[in-house]
Amino acid sequence: MRMTKDLDIPGPSSLAATSEGTPPAYILKSPKGAPKPFIFAAPHSGRHYPQGMIDAARIGAHSLRMSEDAFVDHLMDTVPNHGASLLVATHARAFLDLNRGEMELDPEMFNPPLDERLLDISHRVKAGLGIIPKLVAEGLSIYKNQLPAREAFRRIDGVYKPYHNKLQDLLDARQRQFGYAVLIDCHSMPSEAQGARRRGRPTGPDIVLGDCWGASCARELTSLAEELLIRAGFSVRRNVPYSGGFSTQNYGSPNRGIHALQIELSRGLYMNEETLEPRNEFAEVKERLGWFSEMLIHDFARFLPQHERSNLPRAAE
């Protein structure tokens, strides 16, 4: 099947994303009304596949899309109504993975090979899942041949740096205004047990909360998020098997007043994991997540540790 520059999303037309040309690296949806100290981010929901990638790929549209956190941006798109910013990636995760370090590159993917001394050859890179992935979620090789070395830095300069610069700016601005800032990094995960999934019975937890085993945010944030999600009808697990990716690890620094929590939603809740089409339950799941987000934004200040509350700006300042 021939792919277009933006792959069509199956399902209701309200979920379809189409655009002409190359989009900016991100879409920022600003808070409606007075801003709150929360930033929600969807780094893996992008659906733009540049033509050069399409031409270089050995696999088709459906296989490429298996790496997307499909529809997560739509599930969370009500958070600006409650005072949070929503930062959404536009480019596909298979093109460039924004939840990786800038130099997590596989030198052998490029011609000429990149200088290994300058790279972070992490376990993720070795698994084929670096900042420019070699494989998609099903373990399929993406490219026919090596990529030009300049392509790595073109993608980083054009997509990665603008996204992360904006995210850092948002966190810094909220911290200056409120004395603290909160990043909720939103992802999706395959439901557990491949065989059961194929029979249409998602298994495992509905949601995994990742706080780097307590290192990336105040424990009160994780506990409040867990309580609210359970009240919203979700089953929740902490840190297993997703304790937090690059963004949670890199930005989360509760001692400096920056709290980062990763949320992984089971895809089986809201979409068919084989056809990548939304389920009938999509609207209900979105409504429940909207309630959770509203309550989290509204309630978290009451749960902050006392030393952080004492640092918050006074109303007259």
C-alpha positions as CSV (number, residue, x, y, z in Angstrom):
1,M,0.0,0.0,0.0
2,R,1.3,3.5,-0.9
3,M,1.6,5.8,2.1
4,T,0.9,9.5,2.0
5,K,2.9,12.0,4.0
6,D,0.4,11.8,6.8
7,L,-1.0,8.3,7.3
8,D,-4.8,8.3,7.6
9,I,-6.1,7.2,11.0
10,P,-8.8,4.6,10.8
11,G,-12.0,5.3,12.7
12,P,-14.3,8.2,13.2
13,S,-13.6,11.3,11.2
14,S,-13.3,13.4,14.4
15,L,-10.1,11.5,15.2
16,A,-8.5,11.9,11.7
17,A,-5.4,14.1,11.4
18,T,-4.6,15.5,8.0
19,S,-2.2,18.3,7.1
20,E,-0.3,19.7,4.1
21,G,3.4,19.9,3.9
22,T,5.7,19.5,6.9
23,P,4.2,20.4,10.2
24,P,6.1,22.1,13.0
25,A,7.8,19.8,15.5
26,Y,4.9,20.1,18.0
27,I,1.5,21.5,18.7
28,L,1.0,23.5,21.9
29,K,-2.5,23.9,23.3
30,S,-2.4,26.6,25.9
31,P,-4.5,26.7,29.1
32,K,-8.0,28.2,28.9
33,G,-8.2,30.7,31.6
34,A,-5.7,31.0,34.4
35,P,-2.8,28.6,33.9
36,K,-2.0,25.9,36.5
37,P,1.5,24.4,37.1
38,F,0.8,21.3,35.0
39,I,2.1,20.4,31.6
40,F,0.8,17.3,29.9
41,A,2.9,15.9,27.0
42,A,2.2,13.3,24.3
43,P,5.6,12.6,22.7
44,H,4.7,9.5,20.8
45,S,1.3,10.4,19.3
46,G,2.7,12.0,16.1
47,R,1.3,10.8,12.8
48,H,3.5,12.7,10.3
49,Y,5.8,10.4,8.2
50,P,8.1,12.5,6.0
51,Q,8.3,11.3,2.4
52,G,12.0,10.6,2.6
53,M,11.3,8.1,5.4
54,I,8.5,6.5,3.5
55,D,10.7,6.0,0.4
56,A,13.5,4.5,2.6
57,A,11.2,2.1,4.5
58,R,11.1,-1.6,3.8
59,I,7.7,-2.0,5.6
60,G,4.2,-0.7,5.0
61,A,2.0,1.8,6.6
62,H,0.3,-0.5,9.1
63,S,3.6,-1.9,10.4
64,L,5.1,1.6,10.9
65,R,2.1,2.7,12.8
66,M,2.5,-0.1,15.4
67,S,5.0,2.1,17.2
68,E,2.5,5.0,17.6
69,D,0.9,5.8,20.9
70,A,-2.2,6.2,18.8
71,F,-4.9,8.5,19.9
72,V,-3.3,9.4,23.3
73,D,-3.3,13.1,22.3
74,H,-7.0,12.9,21.6
75,L,-7.7,11.1,24.9
76,M,-5.9,13.9,26.8
77,D,-7.0,16.9,24.8
78,T,-9.4,18.3,27.4
79,V,-6.6,19.2,29.9
80,P,-6.3,22.8,28.7
81,N,-9.9,23.3,29.9
82,H,-8.6,22.8,33.4
83,G,-5.5,25.1,33.2
84,A,-2.8,22.7,31.9
85,S,-0.7,23.1,28.8
86,L,-0.8,20.2,26.3
87,L,2.3,19.6,24.2
88,V,1.8,17.2,21.4
89,A,4.5,15.8,19.0
90,T,3.6,15.9,15.3
91,H,6.2,13.5,13.8
92,A,5.9,9.8,14.1
93,R,7.8,7.9,16.8
94,A,9.2,5.6,14.1
95,F,10.8,8.7,12.5
96,L,12.3,10.1,15.7
97,D,11.6,9.0,19.4
98,L,11.3,12.1,21.6
99,N,11.5,10.0,24.8
100,R,15.2,9.3,24.3
101,G,18.4,11.2,25.0
102,E,19.7,13.3,22.1
103,M,22.7,11.1,21.4
104,E,21.1,7.7,21.8
105,L,22.1,6.7,18.3
106,D,23.1,3.5,16.7
107,P,26.3,4.3,14.7
108,E,25.9,1.4,12.3
109,M,22.5,2.7,11.1
110,F,24.3,5.5,9.2
111,N,26.8,5.9,6.4
112,P,29.5,6.9,7.2
113,P,29.1,5.4,10.7
114,L,28.8,8.0,13.5
115,D,31.7,8.4,16.0
116,E,30.8,6.1,18.9
117,R,32.8,8.4,21.3
118,L,30.1,11.0,20.9
119,L,27.1,8.7,21.4
120,D,25.1,7.2,24.2
121,I,24.9,3.6,23.2
122,S,22.3,2.6,25.8
123,H,20.4,-0.6,26.2
124,R,17.6,1.0,24.2
125,V,20.0,1.7,21.3
126,K,21.3,-1.9,21.4
127,A,17.7,-3.1,21.3
128,G,17.1,-1.1,18.1
129,L,15.0,1.5,19.9
130,G,17.2,4.6,20.0
131,I,16.3,8.2,19.2
132,I,16.1,7.1,15.5
133,P,14.6,3.6,15.8
134,K,15.9,0.7,13.8
135,L,12.9,-1.4,14.6
136,V,9.2,-0.9,15.1
137,A,7.2,-2.4,18.0
138,E,6.8,-5.8,16.3
139,G,10.6,-6.2,15.9
140,L,10.5,-5.4,12.2
141,S,13.4,-3.6,10.5
142,I,12.3,-0.2,9.3
143,Y,14.9,0.7,6.6
144,K,16.1,-0.9,3.5
145,N,19.6,0.5,3.8
146,Q,21.8,2.7,6.0
147,L,20.8,6.3,6.3
148,P,23.0,9.2,5.4
149,A,24.9,10.4,8.5
150,R,23.6,13.9,8.1
151,E,20.0,12.6,8.4
152,A,20.5,11.9,12.1
153,F,21.3,15.5,12.9
154,R,18.7,16.9,10.5
155,R,16.0,15.1,12.5
156,I,17.4,16.1,15.8
157,D,17.8,19.7,14.9
158,G,14.4,19.9,13.1
159,V,12.2,17.9,15.5
160,Y,13.9,16.9,18.8
161,K,15.5,20.1,19.8
162,P,12.4,22.3,19.2
163,Y,10.2,19.9,21.2
164,H,12.4,19.6,24.2
165,N,13.3,23.3,24.2
166,K,9.6,24.1,24.4
167,L,9.0,21.6,27.1
168,Q,11.9,23.0,29.2
169,D,10.6,26.5,28.6
170,L,7.1,25.5,29.8
171,L,8.4,23.8,33.0
172,D,10.7,26.8,33.8
173,A,7.8,29.3,33.3
174,R,5.5,27.3,35.6
175,Q,8.2,26.9,38.2
176,R,8.9,30.6,38.2
177,Q,5.2,31.4,38.5
178,F,4.1,28.8,41.1
179,G,7.3,27.7,42.8
180,Y,6.9,24.2,41.2
181,A,5.9,22.5,38.0
182,V,4.4,19.1,37.1
183,L,5.0,17.2,33.9
184,I,2.5,14.4,33.1
185,D,4.2,12.4,30.2
186,C,1.4,10.5,28.5
187,H,2.0,7.2,26.6
188,S,0.2,4.0,25.7
189,M,1.4,0.4,26.1
190,P,0.4,-3.0,24.6
191,S,-2.0,-4.9,26.8
192,E,-0.2,-7.9,28.3
193,A,-0.3,-11.5,27.0
194,Q,-0.1,-11.4,23.2
195,G,-2.4,-14.4,22.7
196,A,-5.2,-13.0,24.9
197,R,-4.8,-9.6,23.2
198,R,-5.4,-11.2,19.8
199,R,-8.5,-12.8,21.0
200,G,-9.8,-9.4,22.0
201,R,-9.4,-9.8,25.8
202,P,-6.9,-7.2,27.0
203,T,-5.0,-8.3,30.2
204,G,-2.7,-6.7,32.7
205,P,-3.3,-3.3,34.4
206,D,-5.2,-0.6,32.7
207,I,-2.5,2.0,33.6
208,V,1.1,1.9,34.7
209,L,2.4,5.0,36.6
210,G,6.1,5.5,36.3
211,D,7.9,7.8,38.8
212,C,11.4,6.2,38.5
213,W,10.7,4.3,41.7
214,G,10.0,7.5,43.6
215,A,12.9,9.6,42.2
216,S,11.1,11.8,39.6
217,C,8.3,13.3,41.6
218,A,6.9,13.7,45.1
219,R,5.4,10.5,46.3
220,E,2.2,12.5,47.0
221,L,1.8,13.0,43.2
222,T,2.0,9.3,42.4
223,S,-0.3,8.4,45.3
224,L,-2.9,11.0,44.4
225,A,-2.8,9.9,40.7
226,E,-3.2,6.3,41.7
227,E,-6.1,7.0,44.0
228,L,-7.9,9.1,41.4
229,L,-7.4,6.6,38.6
230,I,-8.8,3.8,40.8
231,R,-11.8,6.0,41.6
232,A,-12.2,6.5,37.8
233,G,-12.5,2.8,37.4
234,F,-9.0,1.9,36.2
235,S,-6.7,-0.8,37.5
236,V,-3.3,0.6,38.3
237,R,0.3,-0.6,38.7
238,R,3.4,1.4,39.7
239,N,6.7,1.2,37.8
240,V,6.4,-2.3,36.4
241,P,7.3,-2.7,33.6
242,Y,7.6,1.0,32.8
243,S,9.3,3.0,35.6
244,G,9.8,6.1,33.4
245,G,11.6,7.0,30.2
246,F,14.0,9.7,29.2
247,S,11.6,12.6,29.9
248,T,10.6,11.4,33.3
249,Q,14.2,10.8,34.2
250,N,15.6,14.0,32.7
251,Y,13.0,16.5,33.8
252,G,11.9,15.0,37.1
253,S,13.8,16.7,40.0
254,P,11.5,17.1,43.0
255,N,14.2,18.7,45.1
256,R,14.2,21.5,42.5
257,G,10.4,21.7,42.4
258,I,10.0,19.8,39.1
259,H,7.8,16.8,39.3
260,A,7.5,14.3,36.4
261,L,5.2,11.3,36.2
262,Q,4.8,8.9,33.3
263,I,1.4,7.5,32.5
264,E,1.1,4.4,30.3
265,L,-2.4,3.5,29.1
266,S,-3.3,0.0,28.0
267,R,-4.2,0.2,24.3
268,G,-6.7,-2.5,24.7
269,L,-8.9,-0.1,26.7
270,Y,-9.7,2.2,23.8
271,M,-8.5,0.7,20.5
272,N,-8.2,-2.5,18.6
273,E,-4.5,-3.3,18.8
274,E,-4.4,-5.2,15.5
275,T,-6.4,-2.9,13.3
276,L,-5.4,0.3,15.1
277,E,-9.1,1.4,15.1
278,P,-10.7,3.1,18.1
279,R,-13.1,0.9,20.1
280,N,-16.6,1.9,21.0
281,E,-15.4,2.5,24.5
282,F,-13.1,5.4,23.3
283,A,-15.4,8.2,24.4
284,E,-16.0,6.6,27.8
285,V,-12.3,6.2,28.5
286,K,-11.6,9.8,27.4
287,E,-14.3,11.0,29.8
288,R,-12.9,9.1,32.7
289,L,-9.4,10.4,31.9
290,G,-10.7,13.9,31.7
291,W,-12.2,13.6,35.2
292,F,-8.9,12.2,36.5
293,S,-6.9,15.0,34.9
294,E,-9.2,17.7,36.2
295,M,-9.1,16.4,39.8
296,L,-5.3,15.9,39.7
297,I,-4.7,19.5,38.5
298,H,-7.2,20.8,41.1
299,D,-6.1,18.8,44.1
300,F,-2.3,18.3,43.9
301,A,-1.3,21.6,45.6
302,R,-3.0,20.4,48.8
303,F,-0.8,17.3,48.8
304,L,2.6,19.1,48.2
305,P,5.2,18.6,50.9
306,Q,5.1,21.4,53.4
307,H,8.5,22.8,52.4
308,E,7.3,23.2,48.8
309,R,4.0,24.9,49.8
310,S,6.0,27.4,51.8
311,N,7.9,28.4,48.7
312,L,4.7,29.1,46.6
313,P,4.2,32.8,45.6
314,R,1.8,34.7,47.8
315,A,-1.3,36.1,46.2
316,A,0.0,39.7,46.3
317,E,3.4,38.9,44.8
